[in-house]
Amino acid sequence: MDILILPYVSAITKAGNVGNITKFTSPLKLFDYLRVGRVIICSNFSVLKEILTNNKNAIFVKNYKNPYSWKLEINKISNSRQKQFIISRNNYILGKKHSLYNRAKKILNSIN
């Protein structure tokens, strides 16, 4: 079983260590992860919740600064084959919706 993790931190700064851009980032790796249709365990951030739903297509780690919280979630999903299958299937379907082609099309349509 493959588990993909997105351990984002609470503050992301741009070059020069100026400002926190966490609310405005687009986690491109997320879209890659969705396309392969695997279980995703990620930090509990609102920007990720625009795409993901806890226990439907991802597992959010509430205490993401604590490595043991990550280990706990990995162990829990490792022991649930049915949940692995459901989340993986949901991600594969969601990945089609958020393909590179569809995201580019959406951007172009918003410009025109």
Order of alpha helices (4+ residues) and beta strands (2+ residues): beta-alpha-beta-alpha-beta-alpha-alpha-alpha
